[in-house]
Amino acid sequence: AMEKSYMSVFLLLVALSCALAKEPPKKETKEGNKAPKETKPKLPQTLSRGWGDHLIWTQTYEEALFRSKTSNKPVMIIHHLEDCPHSQALKKAFAENKDIQKMAEKFILLNLVYETTDKNLSPDGQYVPRILFI
């Protein structure tokens, strides 16, 4: 039963990433006599990086493996880039979907915004966004 629920989570995330793997439409801006919008101050970066601030995220692959072993939970690693539109679309869907956020609690979570030389973390290539389950 546990394996089926993990497979369901995996398939849901794969379907989501496929559905969102297209560039969002460009928004046209109208230049009028309006004052420029004030920009919000940037909040300090957290380990969630916007993927779910209430979730517990690990800092390194090694930490994730250790916590996985001690908690008997699988690891979910999300590779993404801040300036990639596909990564941004996946992050938005992941963070805004209550069901995904609830399911994510069953994993030891790690998100990486840099590429790794560890071949175990890129078994099928180095592309973003990609999600690995260990």
Secondary structure, DSSP 8 states (H G I E B T S, - for coil): -HHHHHHHHHHHHHHHHHHT-S----------S-------------TTTTS-TTS-B-SSHHHHHHHHHHHT--EEEEE--TT-HHHHHHHHHHHH-HHHHHHHTTSEEEEESS----GGG-TT-S-SSEEEE-
